[in-house]
Amino acid sequence: MPSSWAMLLLHTGIFFSNLLLGSAAFGSYQENNNGTVPLTVSLPSGSSSGLLWQDLSVMTPSSQCLLRSSSGFVENGHICGILGPSGAGKTTFLSTIAGRPEASLHVNGQVLHYQLDNGHSNNNNNDNNYNYKCAPVQSGGVAWLQQHDAFFERLTVKETLDLAVFLELPHLSWTQRDQVARSCLDSLGLSPLQDRPVGSPKASRVLDGATLSGGEMRRLSVAVELVTMPHLFIADEPTSGIDSKMSENVMAAIASLARERQIPCFCTLHQPRSSIWHMLDAVILMAPGGRICYAGPREDVLGYLSSVGYDCPSLTNPAEFVVDLVSVDPENVEQAAKDSKRIEELAATFARYTKEQQSTNGGTTCTIVSDDSLPVSKAQQQTSSVVEIDDTKQRHPFRAVRRFGALFRRSWRQNIRSTFLNAFRLLISTGTALMLSQIFPSIAKGEPPQPKSVVDRVALLSFGVINMMMTAVMKTLDVFAKEKPIVQREKNRNLYSSLEYLLSKSVAEIPLDVTFAVVFTATLKATTGLAISWSNLTATFSLMTVAGASLGLLIGSFTSSQEAAVSTGIPIVIIMMIVGIINPSGVDPTIEKPLLIQSIKTFSPIATAIEALALAEFSGMEFEQQKSFLGWRKIRDVSRVGGVALVKNGDEVLDALGLRDADYPGVMRHMTALSLLNFGLCWLFLGFSDTAWFGRLKQLYKATFSGRGARGVTTSTKDECAPDPIETVNRHTMTVTQQIKPKRVAVNARV
Ligand SMILES: Nc1ncnc2c1ncn2[C@@H]1O[C@H](COP(=O)(O)OP(=O)(O)OP(=O)(O)O)[C@@H](O)[C@H]1O
């Protein structure tokens, strides 16, 4: 056995054994347990509610610590900025407190919405005897502003918001939904832009006309996230990619909404300008490895750092100063060593400091109520009088039909308004058909079928198939990769299922795809002497376009970005093309094709389409009998290549091409089955890509076949996920709270 096969078998064995063993080893994030939990965080006296996390740490399956254990609390209406260099673990922290950690990661600790139950205080003079109610964070109640804005580019601002409101609040009447959309537009200053197409951050404004600027798009993203009454607002780099003034506007909008709605807000920030720094109520300073170097009120950070020996120079932006303190210079080895040492000291000092400052909780417990959210505060009740979260939105069957209609309209508008793309496809369809008719003159219009045209006919149909297939796959890959983040975001909010999205998208796209196929076949039929009937030609090309689109969807569903989709899609289509091309000079039936090639061919829509077209073209074809005066066929009219040289009619051509046993309807059925299979697999990938199992599979695949953990983390590194470190504390009782002042509490600042 060649050594490469042995290695492959070995790796596969390791992969599956990892999978079996690994499944037992992964811990689970505590989400839904009812009961009481002892609090390791001192809560601010008098505060009513907020978000609380306890002993929260995150590890990779290979025991690499991404986030060191920490606890804290952010009061409702407050903004907590998470600052640190790239790769420190800010996004990991955000996704963990939002209840959406990557499926493969191992999370310890708890994240709870907390509310002081004022009505049931045992002793007003002692905070520890208050009853606290806590509810686990539900990912459906979290508004998450992603790092990158993703919208259907051709929809207007109002249409985008209307759909978001419809999906989030399906139980409201049309007028109520309109009111909600308009009030969101107003509060984010988007009303004057409501009829403008959203556009894409990368699109050329010259080509696409007036679309939204980066800052306006960010504000629209905020509006979409806040159409309901979330309990937590998370913003991952809300100011990335926009200029300084726009960043300030966006942050001001986020801050005022968080206060108005009384929800805690966490946002990661890279070097914010000082006006943004002053909008923050609390700050978490995070160093690489998820080390917390400071967590507490924003106005105390410089004082604290000064007390441990780091004074912020005058005229320096405090945000820049603190981020520089926890950054490592990757280009200078000596400096990097110094930076790492400083960071270790800062993290250890802060852990010690919080330990000293920590007030004893004296056995405070928090009662975990049901999975439903806590009773909302007064401010929330006022805002939510019209807008309520409706958890039944997926269940009502009639709503599923209306949702399908709304998703269909969105896809349809997106397609039909893509004027440039549609014009280009129209041009390509007509242009290619005209070009093919010129390249193969032996199939000229009005010419009776002759043996010499056999090879040209096979070649023309094959080129037609390849061209249409390439266009269908590439277009789908491009569009689907752009839509995927939007769909993922909406699915995270439980607004619809993958199946509803796929069906509505397909139903909206098929008419356009078929239109281009019809234009192509009509031009081809009008300019060439192909024998196949126009209806068969059109049916085959239409079905093939659908098969191509379904292949594009399948490839798009398991790749993570547009670039990955295209670079995976091109080789796949080329392989399908190589196995699918029929040798126009005929095949030798005595030579068996290797099993692998046969199998790929079975799944190649290109092979199937070429076969179908050849069957429809040559079945029953009679060649014109042109005889010379001696009664022989003219030599120049004989088909000139290989096995088809001596054929007398179309059926013999099909024999020579190896299609004796195939029939047109059977091959068309095969192509339909292929399309359905691709759709089905795409649905599975979309549905399961965010499950823990899929995450583990990906992680194990990377660990087994590349010897490295995900995203470049070496699997050999072991790193305990303890908080930054107070050496003598017993691991079981260790409860480091990140607090600066007992009375003002941790990541909680009052304004
Ligand atoms: N699933 C995972 N498996 C292994 N390592 C991971 C995983 N997710 C993130 N990481 C690693 O954890 C570290 C922190 O990543 P994270 O995205 O949280 O950083 P960040 O501070 O948000 O960075 P940026 O500011 O660049 O977005 C990085 O080194 C990253 O490669």
The ligand as an ORCA input file, in Angstrom:
! r2SCAN-3c Opt
* xyz 0 1
  N     -12.761     28.622     17.771
  C     -11.525     28.992     18.043
  N     -10.570     28.069     18.195
  C      -9.292     28.420     18.478
  N      -8.890     29.681     18.629
  C      -9.799     30.650     18.485
  C     -11.162     30.369     18.191
  N     -11.834     31.546     18.123
  C     -10.922     32.509     18.363
  N      -9.710     31.977     18.566
  C      -8.470     32.684     18.893
  O      -8.705     33.444     20.047
  C      -7.971     34.657     20.002
  C      -8.936     35.810     20.279
  O      -9.810     35.965     19.151
  P     -10.883     37.139     19.111
  O     -11.523     37.113     17.773
  O     -11.753     37.014     20.287
  O      -9.932     38.400     19.254
  P     -10.307     39.951     19.190
  O      -9.689     40.593     20.368
  O     -11.759     40.129     18.994
  O      -9.525     40.351     17.871
  P      -9.921     41.484     16.790
  O      -9.842     42.773     17.512
  O      -8.844     41.336     15.774
  O     -11.285     41.154     16.270
  C      -7.329     34.727     18.639
  O      -5.983     34.339     18.767
  C      -8.093     33.708     17.833
  O      -7.284     33.136     16.846
*
